Amino acid sequence: MSKTLFSLPDDYDTFLSDLKERIRSAQVRAALAVNKELTLLYWQIGKDILARQKQQGWGAKVIQKLSKDLKKAFPDMKGFSRTSLLYMRAFAEAYPDEQIIQRSVGQLPWRHNIALLEKLKSPEQRLWYARQALENGWSRDILVMQIETNLYQRQGSAVTNFERTLPQAESDLAHQVLKSPYNLEFLGFREEVRERELEQALMKHMRDFLLELGVGFSFVGNQYRLEVEGDEFFVDLLFYHLKLRCFVVIELKMTGFKPEYSGQINFYVNVVDDLLRHPDDKPTIGIVLCQSKKKTVVEYALKGMSQPIGVSTYHLGDELPEQLQGSLPTVEQLEMELNTVVAEIESQPTEE
């Protein structure tokens, strides 16, 4: 008796791939839901401890006793050490409003929240970094790096003419995208270099540079060739920003800002607008990235420009405290962010 060969349907591989993706998505959603409930539980525990300390004068010995009893009652559940309970108390003290937990920090893994408590004193900055971590999918290591390199102070610190050249909504978003200074410490330079050497180093470390630029930048090319009436011009770096929906031209300068730089970047922006910009794209943005800038000089240089242009600075690492040298994440850390976040969701507060 002959056996009938079994043949798979033509669309089986596609169906299997789609099914696996749906299962993975469901796993992530379930993990996020568990994380939110767990973080809310920690906040409630911390709130109750705070209340009893104020009303009944609970001291350190009571917290220690509570830790032992909870670990005994839940032997398979980590996160009830004395240190963990003190973090819960600090968490509730930092965010007295439950709505903040529901809308913001409660959606972050617990170790992210511990980092926010340890690294920051300002409630405003804690919430700002929490929002950024949620929007950009930062791992805990990247969150800590952004805090230690003062992203809050650097974000939106470039001098621009965006308020005059872009609609308000686009102006606000574009201004937030720019930083000053940009931290290029990952390049490893400790002495002056030429513009071409800086550009070549950025090409070798493009993923680190994209991380420093921020979410949304897509690299188009370096020394990007533009032709105008038979003459060739070369843009140092050309990007497309997916959220702003526009090209971004970056010119690297190894000196402090000079007024003539604004004319050069304005020329490039006009040419890119004319030759590359799609009708659905927003106006191209130009950025001059230089060693230093004087605010009033930049404002005068940009005053008559009709194109959106910003001037930012960078440093190559010498300005960073010694303990922060080499703190930027590796390419592997960047690529594994999602896996890291999911893994952290499943973790509990650190035991003593």
C-alpha positions in Angstrom: 0.0 0.0 0.0 1.6 3.3 -1.1 1.8 6.2 1.3 0.3 9.5 0.3 2.9 12.3 0.5 1.9 15.1 2.8 2.1 18.5 1.3 1.8 21.8 3.1 -0.5 24.5 1.9 1.2 27.2 -0.2 0.6 29.9 2.4 1.7 27.8 5.4 5.0 29.6 5.9 3.4 33.0 5.7 0.7 31.9 8.2 3.2 30.5 10.6 5.4 33.7 10.5 2.3 35.8 11.1 1.2 33.6 14.0 4.6 33.7 15.7 4.6 37.5 15.4 1.2 37.7 17.0 2.2 35.4 19.8 5.3 37.4 20.5 3.3 40.7 20.5 0.8 39.1 22.9 3.7 38.1 25.2 5.1 41.6 25.3 1.6 43.1 26.0 1.1 40.6 28.8 4.5 41.4 30.3 3.8 45.1 30.1 0.4 44.6 31.8 2.0 42.5 34.6 4.7 45.2 35.0 2.1 47.9 35.4 0.2 46.0 38.0 3.4 45.2 39.9 4.6 48.8 39.9 1.2 49.9 41.2 1.5 47.3 43.9 4.9 48.6 44.9 3.6 52.2 45.0 0.7 51.1 47.2 3.0 49.3 49.6 5.3 52.3 49.8 2.3 54.6 50.4 1.0 52.4 53.2 4.5 52.3 54.8 4.7 56.1 54.6 1.3 56.5 56.2 2.1 54.2 59.1 5.5 55.9 59.7 3.8 59.2 60.0 0.8 58.0 62.0 2.3 55.3 64.2 6.0 56.2 64.2 7.2 53.0 62.4 11.0 52.7 62.6 13.7 50.7 60.9 13.1 47.6 63.0 9.4 47.4 61.8 10.5 47.6 58.2 13.1 44.9 58.8 10.4 42.7 60.4 8.0 43.4 57.6 10.6 42.3 55.0 11.2 39.0 56.8 7.5 38.2 57.1 6.8 39.0 53.5 9.7 36.9 52.2 8.5 34.0 54.4 4.9 34.4 53.1 6.0 34.6 49.5 9.2 32.5 49.2 9.1 32.3 45.4 8.6 36.0 45.0 11.7 38.3 45.0 11.5 42.0 45.8 10.7 42.2 49.5 14.1 42.9 51.0 14.5 45.8 53.4 16.2 47.8 50.6 13.3 47.0 48.2 10.7 48.2 50.7 12.7 51.4 51.2 12.7 51.9 47.5 8.9 51.5 47.5 8.6 54.1 50.2 10.8 56.5 48.2 8.8 55.7 45.1 5.5 56.6 46.8 7.0 59.7 48.4 8.3 60.9 45.0 4.9 60.4 43.3 2.1 61.1 45.7 -0.5 61.2 42.9 -1.6 57.8 41.7 -2.5 59.3 38.3 1.2 59.8 37.6 1.7 56.1 38.2 -1.1 55.2 35.9 -0.1 57.5 33.1 3.7 57.6 33.2 6.2 55.9 35.6 3.9 52.9 36.2 4.5 51.8 32.6 8.3 51.6 33.1 10.1 48.5 34.4 10.9 48.8 38.1 14.7 49.0 37.7 14.1 52.1 35.5 12.2 53.7 38.3 15.0 52.9 40.8 17.4 54.6 38.4 15.2 57.7 38.3 15.0 57.8 42.1 18.8 57.3 42.5 20.0 59.7 39.8 17.5 62.6 40.0 16.2 64.9 42.7 13.9 67.0 40.6 10.3 65.7 40.1 10.1 67.6 36.8 13.2 65.9 35.4 12.2 62.5 36.6 8.9 62.7 34.7 10.6 64.1 31.7 13.1 61.2 31.5 10.3 58.7 32.2 8.4 60.1 29.2 11.5 59.9 27.0 12.2 56.4 28.1 8.6 55.3 27.2 8.5 57.1 23.9 12.0 55.9 22.8 12.1 52.4 24.3 15.2 53.1 26.3 16.8 50.2 28.2 17.9 51.0 31.8 21.5 51.4 30.7 20.6 53.9 28.0 18.3 55.8 30.5 21.2 56.1 32.9 23.5 57.2 30.2 21.1 59.9 29.1 20.8 61.2 32.6 24.5 61.2 33.3 25.2 63.1 30.0 22.5 65.7 31.0 20.2 65.2 28.1 17.5 67.3 29.9 19.7 70.3 29.8 21.1 69.7 26.3 17.7 69.1 24.6 16.4 72.1 22.8 19.5 74.2 23.7 20.5 75.0 20.1 20.1 78.5 18.7 17.6 78.4 15.8 15.3 80.5 13.7 12.5 77.9 13.8 9.9 80.1 15.5 10.1 82.4 12.5 10.5 79.9 9.7 8.3 77.0 10.7 4.6 76.7 11.8 4.4 76.5 15.6 3.8 72.8 16.0 6.7 72.0 13.7 8.9 74.6 15.3 8.4 73.2 18.8 9.0 69.6 17.7 12.1 70.6 15.6 13.5 72.6 18.4 13.1 69.7 20.8 14.9 67.4 18.4 18.1 69.5 18.5 20.6 69.3 21.3 23.6 71.5 22.4 26.2 70.3 23.0 26.2 66.9 21.2 28.3 64.4 23.0 30.8 62.8 20.6 33.0 61.3 23.3 32.4 57.8 21.8 34.8 58.8 18.9 37.7 58.6 21.3 39.4 61.8 20.2 41.5 63.6 22.8 43.1 66.2 20.6 42.1 68.5 17.7 41.2 66.9 14.4 40.3 68.1 11.0 36.7 68.2 9.7 37.3 65.3 7.4 38.7 63.1 10.2 35.7 63.9 12.3 33.3 63.1 9.5 35.1 59.8 8.8 35.1 58.9 12.5 31.3 59.5 12.6 30.8 57.2 9.7 32.6 54.4 11.6 30.4 55.0 14.6 27.2 55.9 12.8 25.0 53.9 15.1 26.4 55.6 18.2 26.0 58.9 16.4 22.3 58.1 15.6 21.7 57.3 19.2 23.2 60.6 20.2 21.2 62.5 17.6 18.0 60.9 18.9 15.2 58.7 17.7 13.9 59.4 14.2 17.1 60.2 12.3 17.7 58.0 9.3 21.1 58.3 7.6 21.1 59.2 3.9 24.7 59.8 3.1 28.0 61.7 3.8 29.6 64.0 1.3 26.3 63.9 -0.5 26.7 65.3 -4.0 24.6 68.2 -5.1 24.9 69.7 -8.6 23.9 73.3 -9.5 24.5 74.6 -13.0 27.3 72.1 -13.6 29.1 72.9 -10.3 29.4 70.2 -7.6 28.7 70.8 -3.9 29.0 68.2 -1.1 26.9 68.1 2.0 28.9 66.8 5.0 26.0 64.7 6.4 22.5 64.2 5.1 19.7 62.7 7.2 15.9 62.2 6.9 13.9 62.6 10.1 11.0 60.2 10.2 8.9 62.1 12.7 9.6 65.6 11.4 9.1 64.2 7.8 12.0 66.3 6.4 15.6 66.2 5.3 18.2 67.4 7.8 21.5 68.8 6.5 24.4 68.8 9.0 27.6 70.8 8.4 30.6 70.0 10.6 32.9 72.8 11.6 36.1 72.5 13.7 35.9 76.1 14.9 33.5 78.3 16.8 30.5 79.6 14.8 31.2 82.2 12.1 28.5 84.2 10.3 29.5 82.9 6.9 28.5 79.4 8.0 24.9 80.4 7.9 25.1 81.4 4.3 26.6 78.0 3.4 24.0 76.0 5.3 21.2 78.1 3.9 22.5 77.4 0.3 22.5 73.6 1.0 19.0 73.7 2.5 17.7 75.5 -0.5 19.3 73.1 -3.0 18.1 70.0 -1.0 14.6 71.5 -0.9 14.7 72.0 -4.7 16.3 68.7 -5.8 15.4 66.1 -3.1 12.4 67.2 -1.2 9.1 65.4 -2.0 5.9 67.5 -2.2 4.7 65.8 0.9 7.9 66.5 2.9 8.2 69.3 5.4 10.9 72.1 4.8 14.4 70.9 5.0 16.3 71.8 8.2 19.9 72.8 8.4 22.2 72.3 11.3 25.7 73.8 11.8 27.6 71.7 14.3 30.6 73.6 15.6 32.9 73.7 18.6 31.4 76.7 20.2 28.8 79.5 19.5 28.0 83.0 20.8 24.2 83.3 21.0 24.0 86.9 19.8 26.3 86.3 16.8 24.2 83.3 15.8 21.0 85.3 16.1 22.3 88.1 13.9 23.5 85.5 11.3 20.2 83.8 11.1 18.0 86.9 11.3 17.5 87.3 7.6 17.3 83.6 6.7 14.0 82.2 5.4 15.0 78.6 5.8 14.9 76.7 9.2 18.4 76.6 10.5 19.9 75.7 13.9 23.4 76.1 15.3 24.6 73.5 17.9 27.9 72.6 19.5 29.6 69.4 20.3 32.3 68.1 22.6 34.7 65.2 22.1 34.8 64.0 25.7 37.2 66.2 27.5 34.4 68.1 29.2 32.9 64.9 30.6 33.7 63.9 34.2 36.3 61.1 34.3 33.9 58.6 35.8 31.6 59.0 32.7 34.3 58.3 30.1 33.3 55.3 28.0 29.7 55.3 29.4 27.9 55.3 26.1 26.2 52.1 25.2 27.5 49.6 22.6 25.9 48.8 19.3 24.8 45.5 20.9 23.0 47.3 23.7 21.2 49.4 21.2 20.1 46.5 19.1 18.9 44.5 22.1 16.9 47.2 23.8 13.5 45.5 23.3 14.8 42.2 24.7 16.3 44.0 27.6 13.1 45.9 28.4 11.0 42.7 28.3 13.6 40.9 30.5 13.6 43.8 33.0 9.8 43.7 33.2 10.0 40.2 34.6 12.6 41.2 37.2 11.8 42.4 40.8 13.6 44.9 43.0 17.1 44.0 43.9 17.6 41.9 47.0 20.1 42.8 49.7 
